Amino acid sequence: MKSPELRENRFRSVAVVGAGPSGLAACKSLKEHGVPFTAYEAGERVGGQWVLGNTSGTSVAYRSLQVNTHKAICRYSDFPLPDDAPGFPGHE
């Protein structure tokens, strides 16, 4: 159920700062609720801190970086990892 604010569409637009994992999830939710938004990312591609050598200069990713939660839990609901992906995927 949409909140009263969303039903009345009081928002002209929302800014999402950062297109890393959390920013992308925020964008998905805003889109699903019909809220116009613009996402801003300092680097040249989405992924935020997970982008190895991100042009933003703020990445902490390294070549052997892996998530510490299993792929069955650490995923987007509409973008599951392939069956043949490792249980604990790396930054790529």
C-alpha positions in Angstrom: 0.0 0.0 0.0 1.3 3.4 -0.9 1.8 6.0 1.8 -0.5 9.1 1.6 2.4 11.2 0.4 3.0 8.9 -2.5 -0.7 8.6 -3.4 -0.9 12.4 -3.6 2.4 12.5 -5.5 3.6 15.5 -3.5 7.1 14.9 -4.7 8.3 16.7 -7.8 11.5 14.6 -7.8 13.8 12.9 -5.4 17.6 12.8 -5.6 19.4 9.5 -4.9 23.0 10.2 -4.0 25.1 7.3 -4.9 24.4 4.4 -7.4 25.9 1.6 -5.3 23.9 -1.3 -4.0 21.8 0.8 -1.6 21.2 3.6 -4.1 20.1 1.1 -6.7 17.7 -0.5 -4.3 16.3 3.0 -3.5 15.9 3.8 -7.2 13.9 0.5 -7.7 11.6 1.3 -4.8 11.0 4.9 -5.9 10.2 3.6 -9.5 7.8 1.0 -8.1 6.0 3.7 -6.2 5.8 6.1 -9.1 8.1 8.7 -7.6 10.3 10.6 -10.1 14.0 10.5 -9.2 17.4 11.2 -10.5 20.4 9.1 -9.3 23.8 10.8 -8.9 27.0 8.8 -8.9 30.5 10.3 -8.6 32.1 7.5 -10.5 31.7 6.7 -14.2 29.6 3.6 -13.6 27.1 2.2 -11.1 28.3 0.0 -8.3 29.7 2.5 -5.8 32.3 1.0 -3.4 32.2 -2.3 -5.2 33.7 -1.0 -8.4 37.4 -1.8 -8.6 39.3 1.4 -9.4 36.1 3.5 -9.4 36.8 6.8 -11.0 35.3 8.6 -8.0 38.5 7.8 -6.2 36.6 6.5 -3.2 36.4 2.8 -3.9 37.7 0.4 -1.3 37.3 -2.6 -3.6 40.3 -4.9 -4.1 40.7 -7.8 -6.6 39.9 -10.6 -4.1 36.9 -8.8 -2.5 33.9 -11.1 -1.8 30.6 -10.5 0.0 30.3 -12.1 3.4 26.7 -13.3 2.9 25.5 -16.0 0.6 24.2 -15.2 -2.8 20.7 -16.5 -1.8 20.4 -13.7 0.7 22.6 -10.9 -0.8 20.8 -10.2 -4.0 18.1 -8.1 -5.6 14.7 -9.7 -5.6 14.2 -9.3 -9.4 17.9 -9.8 -10.3 19.0 -13.1 -8.8 22.6 -14.3 -9.5 22.9 -17.2 -11.9 22.9 -20.8 -10.5 26.5 -21.2 -11.5 27.7 -18.0 -9.7 29.8 -18.7 -6.6 28.1 -18.8 -3.3 30.0 -15.7 -2.1 30.5 -13.6 -5.2 33.3 -11.2 -5.8 33.3 -7.5 -6.7 32.8 -8.2 -10.4 
